Amino acid sequence: MTLHTNTLAILLGTSLLASGAHAAEFMKFNDLLASDTARKQLARGVGLYWLEAKAPPFSQPSLPETYTSTSFSPSPFGGSRRHCVNAFENVLAALIDDAESRGYDLITNVRPVVDGAPLSNVEGFDCKPGYKITMVSVAGILARSEAAAKKFTEAEQASLKVAPRAAAAGAIFLPLEPALLSKEAKTPSGSTPEVHLASPSMPFHQFRFGPDDYADSAELTTEGPEVACRQAVSKALESMKAEAKERKYSMVINVRSRLDGNFSPDFAQFECAVGKKTVSVNFQASLAAK
């Protein structure tokens, strides 16, 4: 995909952990994006568009996400200009890595972030290298082009039709919804954020982030593996809700068991691995907001 310089040349904001020995220097985006390292990142097929720059039609966008990367200076005299460059290249890679890992092929509304506040500078940024660590932050909205969204949705729907199989060796199948509502769960699944099990028809949402995996475990007690498995589900559920709150999403959707990379044939059940002293579960879920 050809990436236009004017949509990419506005990526970054810098904050420093400590004062460095070098004075601040204005870093031009066009110069930074012309490096071999930056060009390799931009050639990976993920389109980046700054602020309100016109992007291709897209769907399934995330809420704004902020990414921060660093560059470390071992010098006793502090960081230098090249640490600003390295941190920029690192955050560019982190942004594209995250998009690719979740099946997003567009990043829109990209902007620099300084001291937690998104900025809008079309030419560059002032960077004063940190004494040991220089930090760079950017924000952007992950999205899928029409083609990528169609492919993702078809694959997601197809994944709901898993052939019947027995539980993995050393694992058991248990009903999922009762586990989410059980006394072991700290909060009921109907509380904020809402939790929705996997289904061919998901609740209405405009923004989506994920999917991601959420794994947890619990100790076996004299109460038996089923109680321990429900405790593990409760802990995994709390991790989902905590991330949803942190990222400002109101729902956790498409919650489904995915132990050892394998979905449960019945998404109303979860698979729990039972060991000698502990049990463990793994779920896949996405975050969503209306």
Salt bridges, closest charged atoms under 4 A:
GLU25 OE2 - ARG81 NE 2.89
GLU65 OE1 - ARG247 NH1 2.29
ASP97 OD1 - ARG44 NH2 2.64
ASP98 OD1 - ARG102 NH1 2.18
GLU100 OE1 - ARG44 NH2 2.59
GLU154 OE2 - LYS150 NZ 2.59
GLU156 OE2 - ARG208 NH2 2.34
GLU184 OE1 - ARG230 NE 3.03
GLU194 OE1 - HIS196 NE2 2.95
ASP212 OD1 - ARG102 NH2 2.88
ASP213 OD2 - ARG258 NH1 2.89
ASP216 OD1 - LYS235 NZ 3.65
GLU243 OE2 - ARG247 NE 2.86
GLU271 OE1 - ARG165 NH2 2.77
